[in-house]
Amino acid sequence: MQARMKNPALVLPETLQALLALSASLRDRGLSENTMDLVHLRVSQINGCSVCTDMGFRKLQKAGETVERIVGVSAWREMPYFTEAERAALALGEAATRLADRPEAVSDEIWNEAARHYDEKALSALIVSIAVDNVWNRLNATVRQQAGASWN
């Protein structure tokens, strides 16, 4: 498979800068980067974004994350490797990514569990992070950006 065009964020450099600035604004908000990266990987798997799945795997690996947890994120409900807080973040990531899959996009059960583990600032960072992940996934999937390929 070949990319249809450059990543749109490269064609529109101001968009790239805005997305990077948005991501940077989420740091140090009470949510660990590792948790954001696990959620990013799961959201990217759901959306079938090869670029973000590949990048997410590599970033987690470089950060010293275990193979069990990296591979296990695809079946996190059945794996024993995740904390309750991470499970809440992964559940919220899935629900916020699959908005149209159920009558209530994000159930009270999922919301309440996430709110139990994260304060308002960390929860806000998580929600915005999930939204940014979905933006990147949609940009890449639409133009068929390939994992391992240059963005040129």
Secondary structure, DSSP 8 states (H G I E B T S, - for coil): ---SSS-HHHHSHHHHHHHHHHHHTTTTSSS-HHHHHHHHHHHHHHHT-HHHHHHHHHHHHHTT--HHHHHHGGGTTT-S-S-HHHHHHHHHHHHHH-GGGSSSSS-HHHHHHHHHHS-HHHHHHHHHHHHHHHHHHHHHHHHT--TTS---
